[in-house]
Amino acid sequence: MMRAMPTILALIALFVFPWQVSFVAVFAAALFMPAAGIALGIIADIVYYVPGASFVPYFTLLGAVATAVSMLVHRFVKTRIIEG
Amino acid sequence: MRKRFSRRHNSIVGAYPWAGPAALALIVLALLFFILRIFLPGALVALATPLWVSGNALTAGAGNTLSFFGDKGALIEERNRLEADAAALYAKNAALEAQVADLTRLLGERTEAGPGVLAGVLSRPPVSPYDTLILDQGTEAGVAVGDRVLGPGGLPLGTIESVAKRSARALLYSTPARETESWVGESRIPLTLVGEGAGAMSAIVAREAGVVVGDQVYVPGPGAVPLGVVVAVGSDPSSPRSRVDIRPLANPFSVTWVTVVP
């Protein structure tokens, strides 16, 4: 439940707080739950993105990057624990 | 005989075992994105509406609470100014009431609906990241792609970019890199507005055009409709062109209702 809290807060932030705050919240949520990054990014772009606004949906890209970074961090931490 | 295993063996696959599933997940999610966007464009908007409404109420409430801690002198000054404004509005209202009574006697009480669709703004910058407005009216109310979105007093804000059954997304003129043909000043010098995000716009004009701070900027509508005002003009003497910064007349950060017109 505690691991899901950042994801729930980031989801709420997408609809309540300025997008810069949501941006940070999505990244933070991804650190706890890697898949949350890309999922929240896609949700943000489904709601807000219009093709005329930009060529690429930035929130989806950010989510993908956050997920990738989070997976690398999780992998690194796991490796350190096993090898340590 | 002891067999040696090398970590370098098949290093591309071995080093990134998650790459395959991750790529697959990305493709699946991208497909999901397009399916949801094409078949259910308004579904998430409908789900998110209570959150947006709560967020708007929370923002307004926080603003009112914080104003309590404001500077006392400034508050007294503001109160005096508001009292003066209220007195002026009272007098104006009395004059308008008399005018309405006269016109009602002349024309009767028949009223006709104004043009366009009145729509509430569910989400606006800075909550929405692409300088878009999410509106609570869609195709059911007659909103269509390409319609113009007007703010308070009929000031143009942007155009409808996508529309669902009960919601629509409007793209502001200030969307980053969005180009809009317009005019500036009383002599209506043509210029191309470029969105800078967060309500701001800019343009490049010839120095000898004589654009000055305070000039109005107009966009095509029924005639020339005022959109913004010039707030800064670049002053580089070595350049034949000047950068002009434009502020919109209607603040997109605080717009709550808009009119959508074809």
Chai-1 contact restraints between the chains, C-beta under 6 A:
chainA,res_idxA,chainB,res_idxB,connection_type,confidence,min_distance_angstrom,max_distance_angstrom,comment,restraint_id
A,F15,B,A48,contact,1.0,0.0,6.0,A-B,restraint_1
A,F15,B,L51,contact,1.0,0.0,6.0,A-B,restraint_2
A,F15,B,W52,contact,1.0,0.0,6.0,A-B,restraint_3
A,F15,B,G55,contact,1.0,0.0,6.0,A-B,restraint_4
A,V16,B,G55,contact,1.0,0.0,6.0,A-B,restraint_5
A,P18,B,P126,contact,1.0,0.0,6.0,A-B,restraint_6
A,W19,B,P129,contact,1.0,0.0,6.0,A-B,restraint_7
A,I38,B,L29,contact,1.0,0.0,6.0,A-B,restraint_8
A,I42,B,L29,contact,1.0,0.0,6.0,A-B,restraint_9
A,I42,B,F33,contact,1.0,0.0,6.0,A-B,restraint_10
A,I46,B,L36,contact,1.0,0.0,6.0,A-B,restraint_11
A,I46,B,R37,contact,1.0,0.0,6.0,A-B,restraint_12
A,I46,B,L44,contact,1.0,0.0,6.0,A-B,restraint_13
A,V47,B,L44,contact,1.0,0.0,6.0,A-B,restraint_14
A,Y48,B,S128,contact,1.0,0.0,6.0,A-B,restraint_15
A,Y48,B,P129,contact,1.0,0.0,6.0,A-B,restraint_16
A,Y48,B,Y130,contact,1.0,0.0,6.0,A-B,restraint_17
A,Y48,B,T132,contact,1.0,0.0,6.0,A-B,restraint_18
A,V50,B,T132,contact,1.0,0.0,6.0,A-B,restraint_19
A,V50,B,E161,contact,1.0,0.0,6.0,A-B,restraint_20
A,V50,B,S162,contact,1.0,0.0,6.0,A-B,restraint_21
A,V50,B,R169,contact,1.0,0.0,6.0,A-B,restraint_22
A,V50,B,L171,contact,1.0,0.0,6.0,A-B,restraint_23
A,G52,B,E161,contact,1.0,0.0,6.0,A-B,restraint_24
A,G52,B,L171,contact,1.0,0.0,6.0,A-B,restraint_25
A,A53,B,Y130,contact,1.0,0.0,6.0,A-B,restraint_26
A,A53,B,L171,contact,1.0,0.0,6.0,A-B,restraint_27
A,A53,B,T175,contact,1.0,0.0,6.0,A-B,restraint_28
